[in-house]
Amino acid sequence: MSHDSTSTEDKLIRMANQIATFFESQPEQERIDGVAGHINKFWEPRMRRQFFELVDNGAKGFHPLVLNAAQRIRRPAPAQAGHG
């Protein structure tokens, strides 16, 4: 069974964008805090690490609200070799 990183990336972008869409109806400051808070609370460090790899590498497809919230999302420590 092969690991398809593109579909993993697409899924992560889609999930982040769904969170942004949910918070779109809130006032702007609450939108950013809502997206960041949700990701901080519910995404495990591995997912947040993948998220920042995509953001840092200029991944396309993120909702602008996700990118605005990225500053408030906790960046996990880099993965240690052999520990995922």
Secondary structure as the mmCIF struct_conf table of DSSP 4:
data_model
#
loop_
_struct_conf.conf_type_id
_struct_conf.id
_struct_conf.beg_label_comp_id
_struct_conf.beg_label_asym_id
_struct_conf.beg_label_seq_id
_struct_conf.end_label_comp_id
_struct_conf.end_label_asym_id
_struct_conf.end_label_seq_id
HELX_RH_AL_P HELX_RH_AL_P1 SER A 5 PHE A 23
TURN_TY1_P TURN_TY1_P1 GLU A 24 SER A 25
BEND BEND1 GLN A 26 GLN A 26
HELX_RH_AL_P HELX_RH_AL_P2 GLU A 28 PHE A 42
BEND BEND2 TRP A 43 TRP A 43
HELX_RH_AL_P HELX_RH_AL_P3 PRO A 45 ASP A 56
TURN_TY1_P TURN_TY1_P2 ASN A 57 GLY A 58
BEND BEND3 LYS A 60 LYS A 60
HELX_RH_AL_P HELX_RH_AL_P4 PRO A 64 ALA A 69
HELX_RH_3T_P HELX_RH_3T_P1 ALA A 70 ARG A 72
BEND BEND4 ILE A 73 ILE A 73
HELX_LH_PP_P HELX_LH_PP_P1 ARG A 74 GLN A 80
TURN_TY1_P TURN_TY1_P3 ALA A 81 GLY A 82
#
